[in-house]
């Protein structure tokens, strides 16, 4: 419970209506960089800071870069609030040590400002796969906080941010749970009162994202889904508009929010058995990459916006098949027709995923995060691409047989057992390649908080090979050295999965502990002689 003085501080100072059209920076005028294809993002960021510096001359702006200049980030030009991130360290590399973060500071203390400070210093760095001063969850929100904190138009956004900060604080101090709930409800109530024409504004969409994440970490899944669905409905409505009627700035904004939406949907779909939203439109505009243009990384999806969209389609298809398998104990024509439709849909999706290109390093504009070179972002894109194919081949193995037959000179003939072993081997090798790639990314990389789904979805391929063991009158003869080496690699990868997942301990809520229990349950089933079909990660999540 909060003391009366603290409760007054939570409510903040009296909010007055200001005319955002005549002074101060307007959130809609803050140009979100083109996270899909841009060659002018550095100039746009400089424009943001030029506007910001007019109101706050004591803050260092980002220096204007001449055209075609080589981009090298100068640590001396970084604002004071980002100076500490120049040293490579993972967002999860140290304990939060938040304890009584706001306690004992007196009735006159500005609790609202303290929550924002905690958000900027400890929460925002976890919400981007790169830093270097270009994290939108830090950079854009700072501008709004410093210029529009007393504007009623931005109050719901501020409340959503403060609610998220309070949720993180509540992980170590349960007294903040009530404060977090109060701020979440205030943000939600204010969002409900926003007139319909204003619900497509950037500040409204940003607040929906933050509120959805905040509800998720508070373990209020229905409220989180509700906010996410509202965001999705707005984005899909915007996607139906004629592109000629959409300004370049607006299209960049929508691509930005679409990337946030896609990542959240992938995460929810993979970690919650009850999550269900309608399938996304196959040709939605926001996931189209221009291979001829340079790419500025998206904070959630990195350089894999289109690949992440494909992964979401794969996960949704996998979920349909697994639910169909669980719900039909007996054969029926309706069941067979549904299965045939899924197989046909999977074949089309596999063809699309197989031919999807991963961006190369030369296409990517470096955000300037010394802990996260662009090579890390490319590796993450490769892993998402391989994960999409892995899930298709595991759940629809005929797709893999067809793909391998196309590539083999004499086709792939053999018994059903040989085919099954081929599928098992291929899926195992692909999963090990994904994990090898992830393990080559150091813990200090800003991409580590975004590896959860990749780790979870490969865990069911880490089966110890016991087929080479020879049993004779109760005695076990050790397998050849090659078997020992492979099993040793699998055990190492299991340890890596647990270590990398456990590194996300500052995340509040029970989702991380539950995922750790899921992967351990998967390995327990595999070690007890279970087949891949009985220990598939998604089935265990649904259980």
C-alpha positions in Angstrom: 0.0 0.0 0.0 1.1 3.5 -0.7 1.3 6.3 1.9 -1.0 9.3 1.3 2.0 11.4 0.4 3.1 8.9 -2.1 -0.4 8.5 -3.5 -0.5 12.3 -4.1 2.8 12.1 -5.9 1.6 9.3 -8.1 -1.3 11.4 -9.3 1.3 14.1 -10.2 0.9 17.8 -10.5 -2.2 19.4 -11.9 -2.4 18.9 -15.6 -3.3 21.9 -17.7 -4.5 21.9 -21.3 -1.9 23.4 -23.6 -2.0 24.3 -27.2 0.3 21.9 -28.8 -0.2 23.6 -32.2 1.5 26.8 -31.2 4.5 25.7 -29.2 6.6 22.7 -28.1 7.3 19.6 -30.1 4.3 17.7 -31.4 4.5 13.9 -31.3 3.0 13.6 -34.7 5.7 15.8 -36.0 8.5 13.7 -34.6 9.5 11.7 -37.7 10.0 8.1 -36.9 12.9 6.7 -39.0 12.1 4.5 -41.9 12.9 1.2 -40.3 12.4 -0.7 -43.5 14.1 1.3 -46.1 15.8 4.7 -45.7 18.8 6.6 -46.8 17.9 9.8 -44.9 17.5 8.5 -41.4 20.5 10.4 -40.0 19.2 13.7 -41.3 15.7 12.9 -39.8 17.3 12.2 -36.4 19.2 15.5 -36.7 15.9 17.3 -37.4 14.4 15.8 -34.3 17.3 17.0 -32.2 17.3 20.4 -33.8 13.7 20.9 -32.9 14.4 19.5 -29.4 17.5 21.7 -28.9 15.4 24.9 -29.4 13.5 24.1 -26.2 16.4 22.5 -24.3 19.7 24.1 -25.4 21.6 22.4 -22.6 21.1 19.0 -24.3 23.5 17.9 -26.9 21.9 17.5 -30.4 22.9 14.8 -32.9 25.3 16.4 -35.3 24.1 16.9 -38.9 25.8 14.5 -41.2 26.7 15.5 -44.8 25.3 13.4 -47.6 27.3 10.2 -48.4 29.4 10.7 -45.3 30.7 7.6 -43.5 28.8 7.1 -40.3 30.9 6.8 -37.2 29.3 7.4 -33.8 31.2 9.8 -31.6 30.7 9.1 -27.9 31.4 12.7 -27.1 28.3 13.7 -29.1 26.0 11.4 -27.2 23.5 13.0 -24.8 24.4 12.7 -21.2 21.6 10.2 -20.5 23.1 7.7 -23.0 26.8 8.0 -22.0 26.7 4.8 -19.9 25.6 2.6 -22.7 28.7 3.2 -24.7 30.3 0.5 -22.6 29.2 -2.9 -24.0 27.0 -4.6 -21.4 23.8 -6.6 -21.7 20.5 -5.0 -20.6 20.3 -8.1 -18.4 23.9 -8.3 -17.4 23.4 -6.8 -13.9 20.8 -7.0 -11.2 18.2 -4.3 -11.2 18.8 -3.7 -7.5 15.7 -1.5 -7.6 14.6 -2.3 -4.0 12.8 0.6 -2.5 13.6 2.8 -5.5 11.3 5.6 -4.6 10.9 5.1 -0.9 11.9 7.6 1.8 12.2 10.6 -0.5 9.7 12.7 1.3 6.2 14.1 0.4 7.6 16.8 -1.8 9.4 14.4 -4.1 8.1 14.3 -7.7 7.2 10.6 -7.9 6.0 11.0 -11.5 9.5 12.2 -12.5 11.1 9.4 -10.6 9.1 6.8 -12.4 10.1 8.3 -15.7 13.7 8.4 -14.7 13.6 4.7 -13.8 11.9 4.0 -17.2 14.7 5.8 -19.1 17.6 4.3 -17.1 16.4 0.7 -16.6 13.4 -0.2 -18.7 13.9 1.5 -22.1 17.3 -0.2 -22.8 15.5 -3.6 -22.8 13.1 -2.5 -25.5 15.4 -2.2 -28.5 17.7 -4.7 -30.1 20.2 -1.8 -30.5 21.1 1.3 -28.5 23.7 3.9 -29.2 21.3 6.8 -28.5 18.9 5.8 -31.3 16.5 3.6 -29.2 13.0 5.1 -30.0 11.6 3.9 -26.7 14.2 6.2 -25.1 14.8 8.9 -27.7 11.2 9.7 -28.7 9.7 9.4 -25.2 12.4 11.7 -23.8 11.3 14.4 -26.2 7.6 14.0 -25.3 8.4 13.9 -21.5 10.5 17.1 -21.6 8.2 19.1 -23.9 4.6 17.7 -23.4 4.5 16.3 -19.8 1.8 18.8 -18.9 -0.3 18.4 -22.0 -3.6 16.6 -21.5 -3.2 15.2 -25.0 -0.2 13.1 -23.9 -1.3 12.2 -20.5 -2.4 8.7 -21.4 1.0 8.0 -23.0 2.8 9.2 -19.9 0.6 7.1 -17.7 1.3 4.0 -19.8 5.0 4.6 -19.5 4.9 5.2 -15.8 2.7 2.1 -15.3 5.3 0.0 -17.2 8.0 1.4 -14.9 6.0 0.6 -11.8 5.5 -3.0 -13.0 9.3 -3.4 -13.3 9.7 -1.9 -9.8 7.1 -4.3 -8.4 9.3 -7.3 -9.3 11.5 -6.6 -6.2 9.0 -4.6 -4.2 5.4 -5.7 -4.1 4.2 -2.4 -2.8 4.4 -1.0 -6.3 1.8 -3.5 -7.7 -1.1 -1.3 -6.6 0.6 1.8 -8.0 1.2 0.0 -11.3 -2.4 -1.2 -11.5 -3.6 2.4 -10.8 -1.5 3.8 -13.6 -2.5 1.1 -16.0 -6.2 1.7 -15.4 -5.7 5.4 -15.7 -4.0 5.0 -19.0 -6.6 2.6 -20.2 -9.5 4.8 -19.1 -8.0 7.8 -20.9 -7.4 5.8 -24.1 -11.1 4.8 -24.0 -12.1 8.4 -24.0 -10.0 9.4 -27.0 -12.3 10.4 -29.9 -12.3 7.8 -32.7 -10.7 10.2 -35.3 -7.7 10.7 -33.0 -7.1 6.9 -32.4 -4.8 6.6 -35.4 -2.3 9.2 -34.0 1.2 8.0 -33.2 0.9 8.8 -29.5 -2.2 6.7 -29.2 -0.6 3.7 -31.0 2.6 4.0 -28.9 0.5 4.0 -25.7 -1.3 0.9 -26.9 2.0 -0.9 -27.4 3.3 0.1 -24.0 0.0 -0.7 -22.2 -0.2 -4.1 -23.8 3.4 -5.0 -22.7 2.7 -3.6 -19.2 -0.5 -5.7 -18.8 1.4 -8.8 -20.0 4.2 -8.4 -17.4 1.5 -7.9 -14.8 0.0 -11.3 -15.9 -3.3 -9.7 -17.0 -3.3 -11.5 -20.3 -6.9 -10.6 -21.4 -6.2 -6.9 -21.0 -2.9 -7.2 -22.9 -4.7 -9.0 -25.7 -7.4 -6.4 -25.8 -4.8 -3.6 -26.3 -2.9 -5.5 -28.9 -6.0 -6.4 -30.8 -7.0 -2.7 -30.9 -3.6 -1.8 -32.3 -3.9 -4.5 -34.9 -7.4 -3.4 -36.0 -6.1 0.2 -36.5 -3.1 -1.0 -38.5 -5.1 -3.3 -40.7 -7.6 -0.5 -41.4 -4.7 1.8 -42.4 -3.3 -0.9 -44.6 -6.4 -1.0 -46.7 -5.9 2.7 -47.8 -4.5 3.5 -51.2 -0.8 4.0 -50.7 -1.0 7.1 -52.9 -3.2 8.6 -50.2 -0.7 7.9 -47.4 2.2 10.4 -46.8 5.7 9.1 -46.6 6.0 10.0 -43.0 2.7 8.3 -42.1 3.8 5.1 -44.0 7.0 5.1 -42.0 5.1 5.4 -38.7 2.8 2.6 -39.7 5.7 0.3 -40.6 7.2 1.1 -37.2 4.1 0.1 -35.3 3.5 -2.9 -37.5 7.0 -4.2 -36.5 6.1 -3.8 -32.8 2.8 -5.5 -33.4 4.3 -8.5 -35.3 6.9 -9.1 -32.6 4.3 -9.0 -29.8 2.1 -11.4 -31.7 4.9 -13.8 -32.3 5.8 -13.7 -28.7 2.2 -14.2 -27.5 1.4 -16.9 -30.0 4.5 -18.9 -28.9 4.2 -18.5 -25.2 0.4 -18.6 -24.5 -1.7 -21.5 -25.6 -4.9 -19.5 -25.5 -3.7 -16.6 -27.6 -5.7 -16.4 -30.8 -6.2 -13.5 -33.3 -7.3 -13.8 -36.9 -4.7 -14.6 -39.5 -2.8 -11.6 -40.8 -3.5 -10.5 -44.4 -1.0 -12.3 -46.7 0.0 -9.2 -48.7 -0.2 -6.5 -46.1 1.8 -3.5 -47.2 4.0 -3.0 -44.2 6.1 -6.1 -44.5 7.3 -5.4 -48.0 11.1 -4.7 -48.1 12.8 -2.8 -50.9 16.0 -4.8 -51.5 17.5 -1.8 -53.3 17.2 0.5 -50.3 19.3 0.6 -47.2 17.7 -0.6 -44.0 17.6 1.1 -40.7 17.0 -1.5 -38.0 13.6 -1.8 -36.2 13.9 -1.8 -32.4 11.9 -5.1 -32.1 12.4 -7.0 -35.3 15.9 -5.6 -36.2 16.4 -6.1 -40.0 13.9 -9.0 -40.2 10.5 -7.2 -40.4 9.3 -9.3 -43.4 10.9 -12.4 -42.0 9.2 -11.9 -38.7 5.9 -11.5 -40.5 6.5 -14.9 -42.2 7.4 -16.5 -38.9 4.1 -15.3 -37.4 2.2 -16.9 -40.3 4.2 -20.1 -39.7 3.4 -20.1 -36.0 -0.3 -19.5 -36.7 -0.3 -22.4 -39.2 1.5 -24.7 -36.8 -1.0 -23.8 -34.0 -3.9 -24.7 -36.3 -2.4 -28.1 -37.1 -1.5 -28.9 -33.5 -5.0 -27.9 -32.3 -6.5 -30.0 -35.1 -4.4 -33.0 -34.1 -5.5 -32.7 -30.5 -9.2 -32.3 -31.2 -9.8 -35.3 -33.5 -9.3 -38.7 -32.0 -11.2 -40.3 -34.9 -11.0 -39.8 -38.6 -13.7 -37.9 -40.5 -14.0 -36.4 -44.0 -14.2 -32.9 -42.4 -11.0 -33.6 -40.5 -9.2 -34.9 -43.6 -10.3 -31.9 -45.6 -9.1 -29.5 -43.0 -5.7 -31.3 -42.8 -5.4 -31.2 -46.6 -6.1 -27.5 -46.6 -3.4 -26.9 -44.0 -0.9 -29.0 -46.0 -1.6 -26.9 -49.1 -1.3 -23.7 -47.1 2.0 -24.9 -45.6 3.4 -25.7 -49.1 2.8 -22.2 -50.3 4.2 -20.7 -47.1 7.3 -22.9 -47.3 8.0 -21.8 -50.9 7.7 -18.1 -49.8 9.9 -18.6 -46.7 12.5 -20.7 -48.5 13.1 -17.9 -51.1 13.0 -15.1 -48.6 16.3 -13.2 -48.6 18.2 -12.2 -45.4 19.7 -8.7 -45.6 23.4 -8.4 -45.9 25.6 -6.2 -43.8 26.2 -3.7 -46.6 22.4 -2.9 -46.8 22.1 -1.9 -43.1 22.7 1.5 -41.6 24.6 1.1 -38.3 22.7 2.5 -35.3 26.0 3.0 -33.5 25.6 0.6 -30.7 29.1 -0.6 -29.8 27.7 -3.7 -28.1 25.6 -4.6 -31.1 27.3 -4.4 -34.5 25.1 -4.9 -37.5 26.5 -8.5 -37.8 24.4 -9.4 -34.7 21.3 -8.1 -36.4 22.0 -10.1 -39.5 22.5 -13.2 -37.4 19.2 -12.6 -35.7 17.5 -12.3 -39.1 19.1 -15.6 -40.2 17.9 -17.4 -37.1 14.3 -16.1 -37.5 14.4 -17.3 -41.1 15.8 -20.7 -40.2 13.3 -21.0 -37.3 10.3 -20.5 -39.7 11.6 -23.3 -42.0 12.4 -25.6 -39.0 8.8 -25.3 -37.7 7.3 -26.0 -41.1 9.5 -29.0 -41.7 8.9 -30.4 -38.2 5.1 -30.2 -38.4 4.7 -30.8 -42.1 7.6 -33.2 -42.8 6.5 -34.0 -46.4 7.6 -30.4 -47.2 11.1 -31.3 -46.3 11.1 -34.6 -48.2 9.9 -32.7 -51.3 12.5 -30.0 -50.8 15.4 -32.5 -50.4 14.2 -34.5 -53.3 14.5 -31.5 -55.5 18.1 -30.9 -54.4 19.3 -34.5 -54.5 20.6 -35.9 -57.8 18.9 -39.2 -57.7 16.0 -38.3 -55.4 15.5 -39.8 -52.0 14.4 -43.4 -52.0 14.1 -45.7 -49.0 12.0 -47.1 -46.4 9.6 -45.1 -44.2 12.1 -45.5 -41.3 14.9 -44.0 -43.4 12.7 -41.1 -44.3 11.8 -40.5 -40.7 15.5 -40.6 -39.7 16.3 -38.1 -42.5 13.7 -35.7 -41.2 15.0 -36.1 -37.6 18.5 -35.5 -38.7 17.7 -32.4 -40.8 15.7 -30.8 -38.1 18.3 -31.5 -35.5 21.1 -30.0 -37.6 19.0 -26.9 -38.4 18.3 -26.4 -34.7 21.9 -26.8 -33.8 22.9 -24.3 -36.4 20.4 -21.8 -35.0 21.7 -22.2 -31.5 25.4 -22.1 -32.7 24.6 -18.8 -34.3 22.9 -17.4 -31.2 25.7 -18.6 -29.0 28.2 -16.7 -31.2 26.4 -13.5 -30.1 27.8 -12.4 -26.8 25.6 -11.7 -23.7 26.5 -8.0 -23.9 24.6 -7.7 -27.2 21.3 -5.7 -27.1 19.7 -8.5 -29.2 19.7 -11.0 -26.3 16.3 -10.0 -24.9 14.8 -10.8 -28.3 16.1 -14.4 -28.5 13.4 -16.0 -26.3 11.2 -17.5 -29.1 14.3 -18.7 -31.0 15.5 -20.5 -27.9 12.1 -22.0 -27.0 11.3 -23.2 -30.5 14.6 -25.1 -30.9 14.6 -26.7 -27.5 12.5 -29.7 -28.6 15.2 -30.7 -31.1 17.9 -31.2 -28.4 17.4 -34.9 -28.0 20.2 -37.1 -26.6 21.0 -39.9 -29.2 20.7 -43.3 -27.4 20.3 -45.4 -30.6 24.0 -46.4 -30.6 23.8 -47.9 -27.1 24.1 -51.7 -27.1 22.2 -53.5 -24.3 23.4 -57.0 -23.4 22.1 -58.8 -20.4 21.5 -55.5 -18.6 25.0 -54.1 -19.4 25.3 -51.0 -21.5 28.2 -50.7 -23.9 29.2 -47.1 -24.5 28.5 -45.8 -28.0 31.3 -44.7 -30.3 33.3 -41.5 -29.6 31.3 -39.7 -32.2 28.1 -40.3 -30.3 29.7 -39.0 -27.1 30.8 -35.9 -28.9 27.4 -35.2 -30.4 25.6 -35.8 -27.1 28.1 -33.6 -25.3 27.3 -30.8 -27.8 23.6 -31.3 -27.2 24.1 -31.0 -23.4 26.2 -27.8 -24.0 23.4 -26.3 -26.0 20.8 -27.2 -23.3 23.0 -25.3 -20.8 23.2 -22.4 -23.2 19.4 -22.2 -23.7 18.9 -22.2 -19.9 21.7 -19.6 -19.3 20.5 -17.3 -22.1 16.8 -17.5 -20.9 17.8 -17.1 -17.3 19.8 -13.9 -18.2 16.4 -12.2 -18.6 15.7 -12.3 -14.9 14.9 -8.6 -14.6 11.7 -9.2 -16.6 8.7 -9.1 -14.2 5.9 -11.7 -14.1 5.9 -15.4 -14.3 6.4 -15.9 -18.0 10.1 -16.5 -17.9 10.0 -19.0 -15.0 7.2 -20.8 -16.9 9.2 -21.0 -20.1 12.1 -22.4 -18.2 9.8 -25.1 -16.8 8.6 -25.7 -20.3 12.0 -26.4 -21.8 13.0 -28.6 -18.8 9.7 -30.6 -19.3 10.5 -31.0 -23.0 13.9 -32.4 -22.2 12.5 -34.7 -19.6 10.1 -36.1 -22.1 12.9 -36.6 -24.7 15.2 -38.2 -22.1 12.5 -40.7 -21.1 12.4 -42.0 -24.6 9.7 -39.8 -26.0 9.5 -39.1 -29.7 9.6 -35.6 -31.1 5.9 -35.7 -31.8 5.2 -36.1 -28.0 7.7 -33.5 -26.9 7.1 -30.8 -29.4 7.6 -27.4 -27.7 4.3 -25.9 -28.8 2.4 -28.9 -27.4 4.1 -28.5 -24.0 3.3 -24.8 -24.0 -0.4 -25.5 -24.6 -0.4 -28.0 -21.8 
